[in-house]
Amino acid sequence: MSNEQYLIVSYFFVGVLSTVIAMAVYAFLRRPLAGLAGVFPNRNLASVLRKLFPAGLLLPALAGFLSVSYHGCHESYQSIIADRSYLVDKNQQQISTICFFLMLAVLVWGVVVLLSLVTQPKQPGPGGDGEPNRR
């Protein structure tokens, strides 16, 4: 396989891999988010969070994938495809950046859910006095 073919195949492979990694993270965190969203008194907020969650992971993964530039210190396309180790290094950099952006996205989602939980009004306990039921 020539370096040009390697560049094309690896670029699309890493692009698909970014989507697969994002969807794996979504599949892993979908149920915990749904459980947390279930405690919101405001059902509209819970629905919005559940619907935006996949896009909130997929878009950062794709942004991480697209944020790595192959031009770096090379002037032309020919100089980029001349060095296979440079191409491999850029693929590794893309995967690393995808994971970093996903980590930041999960952190932001955690903060959003935490703020949503903190700002929700407290539900009255069984006594109706506004205090939660404590035993």
C-alpha positions in Angstrom: 0.0 0.0 0.0 1.4 3.4 -1.0 1.6 6.2 1.5 -1.1 8.1 -0.4 -3.5 5.1 -0.1 -2.5 4.7 3.5 -3.4 8.3 4.2 -6.8 8.0 2.6 -7.7 4.7 4.2 -6.4 5.7 7.7 -8.1 9.1 7.5 -11.5 7.5 6.9 -10.9 4.7 9.4 -10.1 7.2 12.1 -13.2 9.2 11.2 -15.4 6.1 11.5 -13.5 5.2 14.7 -14.4 8.6 16.2 -18.0 7.9 15.6 -17.8 4.4 17.1 -16.0 5.6 20.2 -18.6 8.4 20.7 -21.4 5.9 20.4 -19.7 3.5 22.7 -19.4 6.2 25.3 -23.1 7.0 24.7 -24.1 3.4 25.1 -22.2 3.2 28.4 -23.6 6.4 29.9 -27.1 6.3 28.4 -28.7 4.5 31.3 -27.1 6.5 34.1 -28.1 9.7 32.4 -31.7 8.4 32.0 -31.7 7.5 35.7 -30.6 10.9 36.7 -33.0 12.6 34.3 -35.8 10.5 35.8 -35.5 12.4 39.1 -36.1 15.8 37.5 -39.6 17.2 38.4 -39.5 19.0 35.0 -40.0 16.3 32.4 -39.3 18.7 29.6 -35.7 19.2 30.9 -35.2 15.5 31.2 -36.4 14.9 27.7 -34.2 17.6 26.3 -31.1 16.3 28.1 -31.8 12.7 26.8 -32.3 13.9 23.3 -29.2 16.1 23.2 -26.9 13.6 24.8 -25.9 11.6 21.7 -25.2 14.8 19.7 -23.3 16.2 22.7 -20.9 13.3 22.4 -20.7 12.8 18.7 -20.0 16.4 17.8 -17.0 16.8 20.2 -15.6 13.5 18.8 -15.9 14.7 15.3 -14.4 18.1 16.3 -11.4 16.3 17.8 -11.0 14.3 14.6 -11.2 17.3 12.4 -9.0 19.5 14.6 -5.8 17.7 13.7 -4.0 19.2 10.7 -1.7 17.3 8.5 0.1 20.4 7.2 2.1 21.1 10.4 5.7 21.5 9.2 5.1 20.3 5.7 4.7 22.6 2.8 3.0 20.4 0.2 0.9 17.3 -0.1 3.8 15.4 -1.6 6.0 16.0 1.5 3.1 14.9 3.7 2.7 11.5 1.9 6.4 11.0 1.6 6.8 10.1 5.3 4.8 7.1 6.6 5.9 7.6 10.2 4.5 11.2 10.0 1.1 9.8 8.8 1.0 7.2 11.6 1.9 9.9 14.1 -1.0 12.1 12.9 -3.4 9.2 13.2 -2.3 8.6 16.7 -2.7 12.3 17.4 -6.2 12.3 16.0 -7.2 9.3 18.2 -5.7 11.0 21.2 -7.5 14.3 20.4 -10.8 12.5 19.9 -10.5 10.9 23.3 -9.6 14.2 24.9 -12.5 16.0 23.4 -14.9 13.2 24.5 -13.5 13.4 28.0 -14.2 17.1 28.0 -17.7 16.5 26.7 -18.4 14.0 29.4 -17.1 16.5 32.0 -19.4 19.2 30.6 -22.4 16.9 30.6 -21.6 16.0 34.2 -21.6 19.7 35.1 -24.8 20.3 33.2 -26.6 17.4 35.0 -25.2 18.5 38.3 -26.4 22.1 37.8 -29.8 20.9 36.6 -30.1 18.8 39.8 -29.0 21.6 42.1 -31.3 24.2 40.6 -34.4 22.0 40.7 -36.9 23.0 43.4 -37.2 20.6 46.3 -40.2 18.4 46.2 -42.3 18.4 49.4 -42.1 15.4 51.6 -45.1 13.3 52.7 -46.0 15.9 55.4 -46.4 18.6 52.8 -44.2 21.0 54.8 -41.6 21.3 52.1 -39.0 19.3 54.0 -37.9 15.9 52.7 -39.0 12.9 54.6 -36.2 12.1 57.2 -36.2 9.2 59.6 
